[in-house]
Amino acid sequence: MAQDKQYDPAQSQSVDFPGKDFLRHDLYPAISAAQTPSLKQPDKVVLITGAGRGIGRATALQYAHAGVASIVLCARTTSQLDEVESEIKKIDGNIRVLKFPLDVTDDAAVKACTDEVRSKEKRLDVLINNAGASSSWVPIGEGNPSDYWKAVSVNLKGPYLMLHFLLPLMQATAAEYGSKTAVVNMSTIGSLIVFPGISNYNIAKVALNSLTQFVNAEYGDKGVVAFAVHPGGVDTVMARSDETFDKVLNGRKYPIMLYS
């Protein structure tokens, strides 16, 4: 059956762009803020959703190595936010850390977060929409409709709400400092392929790719640039939540590297 077909990243045409000799399973100096001084970003304010674990946590620690002025951490679990803050402070005790235990699909919570960031930091240079979710990997006619749409909402409504409330601040930041501000939407190569059972996740990411294009079309001339990023096959809690993920990546999950 098609659902049992294993997907091997090493055999995929998607690796032809960088070339197989350039596939990476670890951080390397050119992208490690701890090892490359040119990656330092003093004075910048960065907001990361899904920052309590996995890719979001690793991203926060890299920005700590980059010496930014402030990191705004958003996630649902307070204890995880506290742990990430502690790790950031071990890297650079001068970095300001703001923590928001919130659901990215909650309009009021996202607005409250935005108001506080505007009040306390008065700027936002980088927005990383990383929070994600997936329901069970089953065909469309199976599974739970509520779980399906909850996953779609986290992956699409969440980034939309963050953009809706934060783009004016990012536009103002670009204008005031004569710089570019950046939106990074965490997408997936799955938005470009069809793999049975994961339509909830992939269709939301297809829409997220399009939303990224609209940000560039509507705010590109206002100093905001947006990117949709495929992070690779990364060993995270969400990735481990369904055994089908192992079949898709053929056991080649790349770890999140956490440099302290």
Steps between C-alpha positions, in 0.01 A plus 500: 500500500609859436479581870768241575749650254802634681639842418880518501637859519835385358326376185265796464535753220464767769866450590609589148479870579777502765657180369540181700852598606349795685238318705548581866414310817651748743576868545805625314695827544333695219160481676614480862466834676724366775786448253453773239529865612333632183174341619481728802185712506527755781205725583244278327177376654386151399168328565470120471182294527519136601810603692468253787662203331639359174572736213369805687723435800807439283427820305475702821838371616662588167365854528644512850840417351435773242486752784160650425354755739178316579336163433124466534403140574149375426374151580215331682700355790637741761755255639656455156525875453675527838751234397579673170540835677748340740702358209502837324628672812783246528611597150458876543366646821450842341226385265151607600249215496122544479285189547142448388319173574240522227304316236588652162142446380359720778437849357490675838817328627699588188381861513598525868845363418536754218397789723757405763780457244417841355491657848818340638721463193355758259632302203499156339766395252432130452179296529537122485169318461613158617208367706354197328269203549384187322212263558522124446637391163189336357297537178252789476199274563646382830619677813337775701375813316561723803861385531545548124385862504686576821823402325411710195422793729831485689698479175311772315284717726786524750747656254223719359416644842866567581538675166175692534595651833878531458553614141422866583772494768745334261423754231556782749828342615630481143407863440651632824832318470536502122530123499318188390287297736443131435219248527599133505207262456590142582366299208590154368596318184172320560327808361642402160419129507200280573548227758189307610370566848639843581272732306424712810865601538596528136203704376552748784864537397400548136282789616782628723731513198241711321455722807876558496478620140222741594713648779770576245247641253333725758794595724812443291519867407451591865818332621361156592629185329343158553632148454337156512763253621528121482705417813586144398399174662548586865460273801241688707217400733248566223704292257496209742125525554416268211693194381423596139760775530767232526378350174502836324856577604618140485654533845710804399377751754748781545547606862449849637848619595499699823817697554557651843 
